[in-house]
Amino acid sequence: MLSEATRSAIRGEVERYPHKKSALLPSLKLAQREAGWLSKDTLAEVAELVGVPHSSAVELATFYSMLFTEPVPKTRVEVCVQLPCALVGAEQTAEQIARAVGAELHGPPHRRHGVTPDGTIEVGTTVECYGACHRAPMCRVGDDYVEHLTDDAAVARLVADLRQR
């Protein structure tokens, strides 16, 4: 069950839009921010708050890669490896971050990921472009962008931040 603060924020989203369904994506993000992921019960609760069928919430949650219908590590680092980022070493940056936090990347290129032994940090590469090509290489940590990961010092600052989360 979502907290009253999140439920209130979702009701606020519903009021902002002329069509209820338009409030569904931001409402799912609010619920996920609180719960960490979107269980069947959470999806149902959000759908009821927004006033849409449960199937609409499931459909959206399974379409978008930033919504999770299974538990995920608390901290997720997604390194963009699209062409602009790749040209300035994004794959190596992902490897450097993973090694520094103790995760080993597995999987095919552009979809590699690894989780720290304690299960708190996931590092991965993504096929999605985050639109910060002029600040490449970059990554997304949760909802935040970390850009200009061009040298060891920038990566070290990111890793220090990850360890403090």
N, C-alpha and C positions, 0 to 999 in steps of 0.2 A: 504494500500500500504506500502510495506517495505521501509525502509530507503535505501539510496544509499550505505551506509556502509555495511548493511546486504546483499544487492543485490550483491555487489562486493565480499563479503566473500563467498557467494554461488557460484558465478562464479569461484572463486578460488578453491572451493571444486570440482567442475566439472573438472577443469584442473588437479587435483591431481590423478584422477582415470582413468584407461583405458576404463572402461565402465561407461557411464553416470549414469545408475541406481544405481551404487555403491555410488554415491554422494548424493543420495536422503535422507537417514537417517540423516547424519550430517547437511544437508541443512535444513531439517525440524526442527532440534534442534536449529539451528541458528535463524530461523524465529520465533520459539516459544519463544526463549530467549528475542527477541525484543517485540513481540506482547502479550506474556503471555499465548496464546493459539492459535490453528490453525483453523481459520474460513474457510469456503468454499472458500472465495476469496483468503485467504492466501495460502491455499493448491494449488489452481489453479496457483497462481503467482509462487510459488516454483517449481511446476511441469514444468511450461513454462521455467523458468530459467535453470532448470536441463536438460530439453529436453526430458521429459518422459510424457506419458499420464497422465491426471489428475487422472484417476482411480488408477494408481500406488501410487500416493501421498495419496489418501484416504485410500487405502488398508494398507499402512504402518502406517498411523496415527491412524487407528482404531485397529491395531494389537498390537502395543506397549503401555504398560501402562504408560510409561513416556511421551507420547505425548497426548495432550488434544485437543479434538475437540469441547469442550464446555468451557466457562469461568471457571476458578478456582481461589481460593484465591491466592494472591500474594506470600505468603509463605506457603509451604507445608512441613510438617514433617512426614516422613514415617518411623515408627519404625519396624525393622525386628523382627518377632516373630517365625522364624524358630527354629528348635530344639536347636541348640547351644545358641541362644539368649534367647529362652524361658526358658532354664534351669537355666539361671542366672537372671531371673526376667524381661524379656522384656515387658510382659503384664502390670506389675506394673509400669514399667518405662513409658510406653505410658500413663497410667492413671495419673501418677504424672505430666508429661509434660502437658497433657490436662487440668488438674485442675489448674495448675500454670498459664496458659494463658487464662483460662476462657472458655474452650471448653468442652463439654460433649460428651464422646464417645458413639456411638450407632452402632448397627449392630451385625452380628454374629462374633464369635471368628475368628481371623485371617483376618477379613475384617471390622474392626470397624473404624469409623471416626467421627470427630466432628469439627465444625467450630466456631471460636470466634464470639461473638455477632456482632462485627463490620465487620465481613466477611473477615478479612485480613489474618488470620492464620488458616490453616487446620491441624489437627493432626490425624494420622491414623496408623493402623497396616497394614502390607502387607504380602502377602504369598510369596513374592520374597525374595530370599537370595541375599545379596549384597556382599558376599564373604569376609566378615571381621569377620568370626567366632571366630578367635583367639583374637578379640578385642571386644567381646560381653559384654553387649548388645550395639547395635549401631542403628543409624538411618540415614536417608538421608534427608538433608534439601536442597531442590532444587537439584543442581548437586553436593553438598558437603556431604561428610560422616562425621558424628560425632560419635566417637567410645569411648569405655570404660565408658559408662554411668552407672558405677557401684555403685555410691554413690550419696547422696543428693547434694554434692558440684558440681559434674559434671553436674547434671541435672540443678542446679541453674545457672551455667555458660551458659548452652544452652538456658535456658529461658530468661536470661538477653540479650543474643545475639538476640533472636527472637523478643523481645520487641523493640530493636533498629533498626530493619530492616524497 
